[in-house]
Amino acid sequence: MAGRRMTLYRPHRRATLGLLAGGGLAACSSHGDGRTHLRFWAMGNEGSNVPQLTAAFERLNPDIRVEVQPLPWTAAHQKLLTAYAGDSLPDVSQVGNTWVAEMAAIGALSATPPAAADLLTDQFPAVLETNEIDGRAMATPWYVDTRLIFYRTDMLARAGHEAVPPTWAEWKRAMHDVKRVAGPGNYAILMPVNEFEQLLTFGLQGDEALLRDEDTRGNFASPSFIAALAFYRSLFDEGLAPLVSATQISNVWTEFARGYFSFYFSGPWTIGDFKARLPPETKWMTTGVPGPTGLGASAPGGSSLAVFRASPHQAAAWKLVRYLSEPAVQARFNAITGSLPARQSAWSAPAVAGDPYIAAFKGQLARARAVPKVPEWERIATEMQIVAEHMVRGDYTPEAAGTEINRRADRLLEKRRWMIERDRAS
């Protein structure tokens, strides 16, 4: 997803959810104007701005009318599942990448047809992988994001470093130097304990997968994830990160500007915030995520375009997806919204290539690693965060924390194990 956290759940029975489908979700009746009317749901900032693109699409395709319905991210996931239960899904929708596995599992998505296979070229491999289920692309990447390091170049220079070191050990030494020059009461890095993304990023640096046994059990007690837990905890134990939640930070840009912290994990949406809100004397830049032995991985994010199987307008829907996937259109969308293009060739557009803050994201996306494609993943990640907070508060050692995350993950994956065992027995 595009840096937003959503809680995923599996529908139990379509009949039960169907009771929730309201009249506002009912399919539109015929308009009688001879045109194909496509319903397109889009979320957040994209939902507000995509009509600037669909207007041009309609001029090129006068026989198609695109009706955009903006949705808030907080309501979008449940509304899609409710619409599925009530047989009232739109023709096309923006979906968070972490939703694809769930939507595919309930049979809601129309797989990419052979005629649209070329849309899957020119993509970042890890982002494309998040949209593939059993080797088939079930959604088309629309825009991408990932998390990397935003840092104070001036504070780092005062601490005697020209650049952010690429390894954990060297980076930690640089953070100690930054904390010294920042002065009493300040820290080196902000890692709110109610967010899972920082620990997840550290955990992706290891060779072992996060889940094992066909993604039916946790693998958080593996040596590489224990190393990630230990590194994460050490940043708090050594006073480099404040033991705070995001709600205890008044606003990120003010604290970043005053030197409360000089390193910050975030995604491309923060570029616009920092440009608009940081005082001009604050010097900052972006860089790739350090790893145990060099620049490391991060999780691919963003949103994709899904065509639903129930749509009676498959050809027109895929025509819209094709238009929104064109590199020139994605470059224009970047200029409008700041969203990073999914198509790599669109990164050569001046607005993208000429922004020094964006440059590090291309390399980070090239090193991205897909997270497990199971519907339960975000619930597992939330449990990981809860246990990690207990760990940094002294309730668990890294080894005990890994074991506890496994226990919680295994409980969430119990139904998945049962389904696989049932299928094998049949």
C-alpha positions as CSV (number, residue, x, y, z in Angstrom):
1,M,0.0,0.0,0.0
2,A,0.9,3.6,-0.3
3,G,2.3,4.0,3.2
4,R,-1.1,3.5,4.8
5,R,-2.0,0.8,7.3
6,M,-5.2,-1.0,6.8
7,T,-6.6,-4.0,8.8
8,L,-7.4,-6.9,6.6
9,Y,-10.1,-9.5,7.3
10,R,-11.5,-12.4,5.4
11,P,-15.3,-12.5,4.7
12,H,-17.0,-15.5,6.2
13,R,-20.0,-15.9,4.0
14,R,-21.2,-13.8,1.1
15,A,-24.7,-14.1,2.4
16,T,-23.7,-12.5,5.7
17,L,-21.9,-9.6,4.2
18,G,-24.6,-9.2,1.6
19,L,-26.8,-7.9,4.4
20,L,-24.4,-5.0,4.8
21,A,-24.7,-3.8,1.2
22,G,-26.5,-0.6,1.1
23,G,-28.5,1.1,-1.7
24,G,-25.6,3.5,-2.4
25,L,-23.6,0.5,-3.7
26,A,-26.2,-0.7,-6.1
27,A,-25.1,-0.9,-9.8
28,C,-25.9,2.0,-11.9
29,S,-28.8,1.6,-14.3
30,S,-28.5,2.2,-18.1
31,H,-27.7,5.8,-19.0
32,G,-29.2,5.5,-22.4
33,D,-26.6,7.7,-24.1
34,G,-25.0,4.9,-26.1
35,R,-21.7,5.1,-24.2
36,T,-20.1,2.5,-21.9
37,H,-20.1,3.8,-18.3
38,L,-17.2,2.6,-16.3
39,R,-17.4,2.9,-12.5
40,F,-13.9,3.6,-11.1
41,W,-13.2,3.7,-7.3
42,A,-10.1,5.5,-6.2
43,M,-8.7,6.4,-2.8
44,G,-7.3,9.4,-1.0
45,N,-5.3,11.9,-2.9
46,E,-5.4,9.8,-6.0
47,G,-9.2,9.7,-5.9
48,S,-9.3,13.5,-5.8
49,N,-6.9,14.0,-8.7
50,V,-7.4,11.1,-11.1
51,P,-10.3,12.9,-12.9
52,Q,-7.6,15.1,-14.4
53,L,-6.4,12.0,-16.2
54,T,-9.8,10.4,-17.0
55,A,-11.0,13.5,-18.8
56,A,-8.2,13.1,-21.3
57,F,-9.0,9.4,-21.6
58,E,-12.6,10.2,-22.4
59,R,-11.6,12.6,-25.2
60,L,-9.6,9.8,-26.7
61,N,-12.4,7.4,-26.2
62,P,-15.7,9.3,-26.7
63,D,-17.7,6.0,-26.4
64,I,-16.6,5.6,-22.8
65,R,-17.6,7.6,-19.8
66,V,-15.6,7.1,-16.6
67,E,-17.4,7.8,-13.3
68,V,-14.9,8.3,-10.6
69,Q,-15.9,7.7,-7.0
70,P,-13.3,9.0,-4.5
71,L,-13.1,7.0,-1.3
72,P,-11.2,7.6,2.0
73,W,-8.6,5.0,2.6
74,T,-10.1,4.2,6.0
75,A,-13.3,3.0,4.5
76,A,-12.1,1.6,1.1
77,H,-11.2,-2.0,2.1
78,Q,-14.5,-2.7,3.9
79,K,-16.5,-1.1,1.2
80,L,-14.9,-3.3,-1.5
81,L,-15.7,-6.4,0.5
82,T,-19.2,-5.3,1.2
83,A,-19.7,-4.5,-2.5
84,Y,-18.4,-7.9,-3.4
85,A,-20.9,-9.5,-1.1
86,G,-23.7,-7.4,-2.6
87,D,-22.7,-8.0,-6.3
88,S,-22.1,-4.3,-6.7
89,L,-18.4,-3.9,-7.3
90,P,-17.2,-1.2,-9.7
91,D,-15.7,-2.1,-13.0
92,V,-12.2,-0.9,-12.0
93,S,-10.7,0.1,-8.6
94,Q,-7.5,1.2,-7.0
95,V,-6.5,-1.4,-4.5
96,G,-3.7,-1.5,-2.0
97,N,-1.0,-4.0,-3.0
98,T,-1.5,-5.9,0.3
99,W,-5.2,-6.5,-0.7
100,V,-4.5,-8.4,-3.9
101,A,-4.1,-11.8,-2.3
102,E,-7.3,-11.4,-0.4
103,M,-9.3,-10.2,-3.4
104,A,-7.9,-13.0,-5.5
105,A,-8.7,-15.6,-2.8
106,I,-12.4,-14.7,-2.9
107,G,-12.5,-14.7,-6.7
108,A,-13.2,-11.0,-7.2
109,L,-10.4,-10.2,-9.6
110,S,-10.1,-10.5,-13.3
111,A,-6.6,-11.8,-14.2
112,T,-4.6,-9.9,-16.7
113,P,-5.6,-11.1,-20.2
114,P,-3.0,-12.0,-22.8
115,A,-3.8,-8.8,-24.7
116,A,-2.7,-6.8,-21.7
117,A,0.4,-8.8,-20.8
118,D,2.7,-6.0,-22.1
119,L,1.5,-3.9,-19.2
120,L,3.5,-6.1,-16.9
121,T,6.8,-5.2,-18.6
122,D,8.9,-2.3,-17.4
123,Q,7.9,-2.9,-13.8
124,F,9.9,-3.1,-10.6
125,P,10.1,-6.9,-10.0
126,A,9.2,-6.9,-6.3
127,V,6.1,-4.7,-6.9
128,L,5.0,-6.9,-9.8
129,E,5.5,-9.9,-7.6
130,T,3.0,-8.6,-5.0
131,N,0.4,-8.5,-7.7
132,E,1.0,-12.1,-8.8
133,I,-0.9,-15.0,-7.3
134,D,0.1,-18.5,-8.4
135,G,2.1,-17.1,-11.2
136,R,-0.7,-14.9,-12.7
137,A,-0.9,-11.1,-12.5
138,M,-4.2,-10.3,-10.7
139,A,-3.7,-6.5,-10.7
140,T,-1.6,-3.9,-12.5
141,P,0.8,-1.7,-10.6
142,W,-0.3,1.9,-10.8
143,Y,2.1,3.8,-8.6
144,V,4.8,2.6,-6.3
145,D,6.4,3.4,-3.0
146,T,8.8,2.0,-0.5
147,R,10.5,3.3,2.6
148,L,14.0,4.5,3.0
149,I,16.0,7.0,5.1
150,F,15.3,10.7,5.2
151,Y,18.3,12.4,7.0
152,R,19.7,15.7,8.0
153,T,22.8,16.3,5.8
154,D,23.9,19.2,7.9
155,M,23.8,17.3,11.2
156,L,25.6,14.3,9.6
157,A,28.3,16.7,8.3
158,R,28.7,18.3,11.8
159,A,29.2,14.8,13.2
160,G,32.0,14.2,10.7
161,H,30.3,12.0,8.1
162,E,29.9,12.8,4.4
163,A,27.2,10.3,3.7
164,V,25.0,7.7,5.5
165,P,27.1,4.5,5.9
166,P,25.7,1.5,4.2
167,T,26.1,-1.1,7.0
168,W,24.3,-1.4,10.3
169,A,27.5,-1.3,12.4
170,E,28.9,1.8,10.6
171,W,25.5,3.5,10.6
172,K,25.1,3.0,14.3
173,R,28.5,4.6,14.9
174,A,27.4,7.6,12.8
175,M,24.2,7.8,14.8
176,H,26.1,8.0,18.0
177,D,28.2,10.8,16.5
178,V,25.0,12.6,15.4
179,K,23.4,12.3,18.9
180,R,26.5,13.9,20.4
181,V,26.4,16.9,18.2
182,A,22.5,17.2,18.5
183,G,22.9,17.9,22.2
184,P,21.1,16.8,25.4
185,G,17.5,15.7,25.0
186,N,17.8,14.9,21.3
187,Y,18.2,11.6,19.5
188,A,19.6,10.2,16.3
189,I,16.6,8.4,14.8
190,L,12.8,8.3,15.2
191,M,11.2,4.8,15.2
192,P,7.7,5.1,16.7
193,V,7.0,1.9,18.7
194,N,3.4,1.7,17.3
195,E,4.6,1.3,13.7
196,F,5.8,-2.0,12.3
197,E,7.5,-0.8,9.1
198,Q,10.9,-0.1,10.6
199,L,11.3,-3.5,12.1
200,L,9.9,-5.1,9.0
201,T,12.5,-3.3,6.9
202,F,15.3,-4.6,9.2
203,G,13.8,-8.1,9.0
204,L,13.8,-8.1,5.2
205,Q,17.6,-7.9,5.2
206,G,18.0,-11.6,6.1
207,D,18.2,-14.6,3.9
208,E,15.4,-16.4,5.6
209,A,11.8,-15.9,4.6
210,L,9.4,-14.3,7.1
211,L,7.0,-17.3,6.9
212,R,7.7,-20.9,6.3
213,D,6.0,-24.2,5.4
214,E,4.1,-22.8,2.4
215,D,3.4,-19.6,4.4
216,T,1.5,-21.5,7.0
217,R,3.8,-20.7,10.0
218,G,5.9,-17.9,11.2
219,N,9.7,-17.8,10.8
220,F,10.5,-15.0,13.1
221,A,12.8,-17.1,15.3
222,S,15.2,-17.5,12.4
223,P,18.8,-16.3,13.0
224,S,18.4,-13.4,10.5
225,F,15.2,-12.1,12.1
226,I,16.6,-12.5,15.6
227,A,19.6,-10.3,14.3
228,A,17.0,-7.7,13.1
229,L,15.2,-7.7,16.4
230,A,18.5,-7.3,18.2
231,F,19.6,-4.4,16.0
232,Y,16.2,-2.7,16.4
233,R,16.3,-3.1,20.2
234,S,19.8,-1.8,20.4
235,L,18.8,1.6,18.9
236,F,16.6,2.1,21.9
237,D,18.9,0.5,24.5
238,E,21.8,2.8,23.4
239,G,19.7,5.9,23.5
240,L,19.7,6.5,19.8
241,A,15.9,6.4,19.4
242,P,13.3,7.8,21.8
243,L,10.8,5.3,23.3
244,V,7.7,7.1,21.9
245,S,4.7,6.4,19.8
246,A,3.8,8.5,16.7
247,T,1.0,10.1,18.8
248,Q,3.6,11.6,21.1
249,I,5.3,13.5,18.2
250,S,3.6,16.8,17.6
251,N,4.6,16.8,14.0
252,V,7.5,15.2,12.2
253,W,8.8,18.2,10.3
254,T,9.0,20.5,13.4
255,E,10.9,17.8,15.4
256,F,13.1,17.0,12.4
257,A,14.0,20.7,11.8
258,R,14.9,21.3,15.5
259,G,17.2,18.3,15.6
260,Y,15.2,16.1,17.9
261,F,16.1,13.3,15.4
262,S,18.1,13.3,12.2
263,F,17.2,10.0,10.6
264,Y,13.6,9.0,9.7
265,F,12.1,6.1,7.9
266,S,9.4,7.1,5.4
267,G,8.1,7.0,1.9
268,P,7.8,9.4,-1.1
269,W,4.8,11.2,0.4
270,T,7.1,12.8,2.9
271,I,9.1,14.6,0.1
272,G,6.2,17.0,-0.5
273,D,5.7,17.5,3.2
274,F,9.3,18.3,3.9
275,K,9.6,20.6,0.8
276,A,6.5,22.6,2.0
277,R,7.0,22.6,5.7
278,L,10.7,22.5,6.6
279,P,12.5,25.8,7.1
280,P,14.8,26.6,4.1
281,E,17.9,26.4,6.3
282,T,17.2,22.7,7.1
283,K,19.4,20.6,4.9
284,W,18.1,17.1,4.1
285,M,18.3,14.3,1.6
286,T,17.1,10.7,1.1
287,T,19.2,7.6,0.9
288,G,18.9,3.8,0.7
289,V,18.3,1.6,3.8
290,P,21.5,0.3,5.4
291,G,21.8,-3.5,5.9
292,P,24.0,-5.9,7.7
293,T,26.7,-5.9,5.0
294,G,25.6,-3.1,2.7
295,L,22.6,-1.3,1.3
296,G,19.6,-3.5,2.0
297,A,16.0,-4.3,1.0
298,S,12.7,-2.7,1.9
299,A,9.1,-3.7,1.3
300,P,7.5,-2.7,-2.0
301,G,4.3,-0.6,-1.6
302,G,1.9,1.4,-3.7
303,S,-1.4,0.8,-5.3
304,S,-2.6,-1.2,-8.2
305,L,-5.5,-1.1,-10.7
306,A,-7.9,-4.0,-10.4
307,V,-10.5,-5.1,-12.9
308,F,-13.3,-7.1,-11.3
309,R,-14.6,-10.3,-12.8
310,A,-18.2,-9.2,-12.3
311,S,-17.7,-6.2,-14.6
312,P,-19.7,-6.5,-17.9
313,H,-17.3,-4.0,-19.5
314,Q,-14.1,-6.0,-19.5
315,A,-12.7,-4.5,-22.8
316,A,-13.4,-0.9,-21.8
317,A,-12.0,-1.5,-18.2
318,W,-8.8,-2.9,-19.6
319,K,-8.6,0.0,-22.0
320,L,-8.7,2.4,-19.0
321,V,-6.0,0.4,-17.2
322,R,-3.8,0.5,-20.3
323,Y,-4.2,4.3,-20.5
324,L,-3.4,4.9,-16.9
325,S,-0.3,2.6,-17.3
326,E,1.2,4.6,-20.1
327,P,4.6,6.0,-19.0
328,A,3.7,9.5,-20.1
329,V,0.4,9.4,-18.2
330,Q,2.1,8.1,-15.1
331,A,4.7,10.9,-15.3
332,R,1.9,13.4,-15.5
333,F,0.3,11.8,-12.5
334,N,3.5,12.2,-10.6
335,A,3.5,15.9,-11.4
336,I,-0.1,16.2,-10.1
337,T,0.1,14.0,-7.0
338,G,3.7,13.2,-6.3
339,S,3.0,9.5,-6.6
340,L,6.0,7.6,-8.0
341,P,5.4,5.9,-11.4
342,A,5.1,2.1,-11.5
343,R,6.6,1.9,-15.0
344,Q,10.3,2.3,-14.8
345,S,10.5,4.1,-18.2
346,A,8.4,6.9,-16.7
347,W,11.2,7.7,-14.3
348,S,13.1,9.4,-17.2
349,A,10.5,12.2,-17.3
350,P,12.1,15.5,-16.2
351,A,9.9,16.0,-13.2
352,V,10.9,12.6,-11.8
353,A,14.5,12.4,-13.0
354,G,15.3,16.0,-12.0
355,D,14.2,15.7,-8.4
356,P,17.2,14.7,-6.2
357,Y,15.0,13.5,-3.4
358,I,13.4,10.9,-5.6
359,A,16.6,9.4,-7.0
360,A,17.2,7.1,-4.0
361,F,13.8,5.6,-4.3
362,K,14.6,4.0,-7.7
363,G,17.5,2.1,-6.2
364,Q,15.6,1.2,-3.1
365,L,12.7,-0.2,-5.3
366,A,15.2,-2.2,-7.3
367,R,16.3,-3.8,-4.0
368,A,12.8,-4.3,-2.6
369,R,11.6,-7.7,-1.4
370,A,7.9,-8.7,-1.5
371,V,6.3,-9.5,1.8
372,P,4.3,-12.8,2.2
373,K,1.2,-12.8,0.0
374,V,-1.3,-14.2,2.5
375,P,-4.5,-12.3,3.5
376,E,-3.4,-12.5,7.1
377,W,-0.1,-10.7,6.6
378,E,-1.0,-7.2,7.9
379,R,-2.5,-8.7,11.1
380,I,0.7,-10.7,11.5
381,A,2.7,-7.5,11.0
382,T,0.6,-5.8,13.7
383,E,1.3,-8.6,16.1
384,M,5.0,-8.3,15.3
385,Q,4.9,-4.6,16.2
386,I,3.1,-5.3,19.5
387,V,5.6,-7.9,20.5
388,A,8.5,-5.6,19.4
389,E,7.2,-2.8,21.6
390,H,7.2,-5.1,24.6
391,M,10.7,-6.2,23.7
392,V,12.1,-2.6,23.7
393,R,10.4,-2.0,27.0
394,G,12.3,-4.9,28.5
395,D,9.6,-7.7,28.5
396,Y,11.3,-10.0,26.0
397,T,14.8,-10.7,24.8
398,P,15.1,-10.8,21.0
399,E,15.1,-14.6,21.0
400,A,11.9,-14.7,23.2
401,A,10.3,-12.0,21.0
402,G,10.9,-14.1,17.9
403,T,9.3,-17.1,19.5
404,E,6.3,-15.0,20.7
405,I,5.8,-13.5,17.2
406,N,5.8,-17.1,15.8
407,R,3.2,-18.1,18.3
408,R,0.9,-15.3,17.3
409,A,1.5,-15.7,13.6
410,D,0.8,-19.5,13.8
411,R,-2.5,-18.8,15.5
412,L,-3.5,-16.3,12.7
413,L,-2.4,-18.9,10.1
414,E,-4.3,-21.8,11.6
415,K,-7.1,-21.6,9.0
416,R,-4.6,-21.5,6.2
417,R,-2.9,-24.7,7.4
418,W,-6.3,-26.4,7.7
419,M,-7.3,-25.4,4.1
420,I,-4.0,-26.7,2.7
421,E,-4.2,-30.0,4.6
422,R,-7.9,-30.4,3.5
423,D,-6.9,-29.8,-0.1
424,R,-4.1,-32.4,0.1
425,A,-6.4,-34.9,1.6
426,S,-9.1,-34.5,-1.1
